[in-house]
Amino acid sequence: MTEIAVAVIIEGNELVLSKRLDHVHQGGKWEFPGGKVEAGETAAKALVRECFEELAIKVKGAALVDTFDFEYPGKALTFHVFFVDDFSGTPRGIEGQEVARVHWSVLRELEFPEANIRMIDLVERHFKHQEGDS
């Protein structure tokens, strides 16, 4: 089982997404940034490292909101999903990947890897809850 730290980066009503490079598994699809948890590393430390390596941002505030297992053919993954609401720097694609800010309400119009659907559900619940509070 490979562990993955995922950053749902929230800026107001928008989210920072990156597009998977064409040559990797699920290539060409949008995703919430993140990556593998290395040996001896916690998911939270992997989140901070991956955000810096992939997007050149320093995470200052993040909360774990879900952990779940997902299987693709030949790949068993455990996702640790964090909402990131405080960071410094401007997100950019360090590894050549496209990076975009999108309004949370359009997520279902984009093509994501199947495992990300649960993350989109979390995002929608978060924002709908916020709208109910205002």
C-alpha positions in Angstrom: 0.0 0.0 0.0 1.5 3.3 -1.1 0.7 6.3 1.1 -0.1 9.6 -0.6 -0.4 13.1 1.0 -2.9 15.3 -0.8 -3.2 19.1 -0.5 -6.6 20.6 -1.1 -5.3 24.2 -1.2 -8.1 26.7 -0.5 -7.9 30.4 -1.4 -11.2 32.0 -0.7 -13.7 30.2 -3.0 -11.0 28.8 -5.3 -8.7 25.8 -5.2 -5.2 25.3 -6.5 -5.1 22.3 -8.9 -2.3 20.8 -11.0 -2.5 18.7 -14.1 -0.7 15.4 -14.1 2.0 15.1 -16.7 1.0 13.1 -19.7 3.6 10.3 -19.1 2.6 9.4 -15.6 -0.3 7.2 -14.3 -3.6 9.0 -14.9 -1.6 11.6 -17.0 -3.4 14.6 -18.4 -6.0 14.8 -15.6 -6.4 17.5 -13.0 -5.5 16.6 -9.4 -5.1 18.1 -6.0 -1.3 18.4 -5.5 0.7 16.0 -3.4 2.7 12.9 -3.6 4.1 9.8 -1.9 4.9 9.6 1.8 8.6 8.6 2.0 9.9 6.0 4.5 10.2 7.4 8.0 8.1 10.5 7.0 4.6 11.4 8.4 1.8 12.3 6.0 1.9 15.9 7.3 5.7 16.2 6.6 5.2 14.7 3.2 2.5 17.3 2.5 4.8 20.2 3.3 7.7 18.7 1.3 5.5 17.9 -1.7 3.9 21.3 -1.8 7.4 22.9 -1.8 8.8 20.5 -4.4 5.9 20.7 -6.7 4.5 24.2 -6.3 7.2 26.2 -4.5 4.9 27.1 -1.6 5.5 26.7 2.1 2.5 25.3 4.0 1.8 27.1 7.2 -1.6 25.7 8.1 -3.2 22.4 7.2 -5.7 20.1 8.7 -6.2 16.4 8.0 -9.8 15.9 6.9 -9.8 12.3 5.6 -7.8 9.2 5.1 -9.0 6.4 2.8 -7.8 3.5 0.7 -8.3 3.3 -3.1 -7.3 0.7 -5.6 -6.5 1.2 -9.3 -5.6 -1.9 -11.3 -2.1 -2.9 -10.0 -2.0 0.1 -7.5 -3.2 0.1 -3.9 -3.1 3.6 -2.4 -3.9 5.2 1.0 -4.7 8.9 0.6 -4.2 11.4 3.5 -6.2 14.4 2.5 -5.4 17.8 4.1 -7.1 21.1 3.7 -4.4 23.8 3.3 -5.7 27.2 4.2 -2.4 29.0 5.0 0.8 29.1 2.9 3.4 31.5 1.6 4.5 31.8 -2.0 2.7 31.7 -5.3 1.9 28.2 -6.5 3.6 27.4 -9.8 4.4 24.1 -11.6 8.0 23.4 -10.7 7.9 20.0 -12.5 6.5 21.5 -15.7 2.9 20.7 -14.8 0.1 23.2 -15.4 -1.3 24.8 -12.3 -4.7 26.6 -12.1 -7.0 28.2 -9.6 -10.6 27.2 -10.1 -13.8 28.0 -8.3 -14.9 25.0 -6.2 -18.3 24.8 -8.0 -16.7 23.8 -11.3 -14.7 20.8 -10.1 -17.1 18.2 -11.5 -16.6 19.7 -15.0 -12.9 18.8 -15.0 -11.4 15.4 -15.6 -9.8 13.9 -12.4 -8.4 10.5 -11.5 -11.2 8.4 -10.0 -9.8 8.5 -6.5 -10.2 12.3 -6.5 -14.0 12.1 -6.6 -14.1 11.5 -2.8 -11.9 14.6 -2.4 -14.3 16.6 -4.5 -17.1 15.4 -2.3 -15.2 16.7 0.8 -14.6 20.1 -0.9 -18.3 20.5 -1.9 -19.4 19.6 1.7 -16.9 22.1 3.1 -18.1 25.0 0.9 -21.8 24.2 1.2 -21.4 24.1 5.0 -19.8 27.5 4.8 -22.6 28.9 2.7 -25.1 27.6 5.2 -23.2 29.4 8.0 -23.4 32.8 6.3 
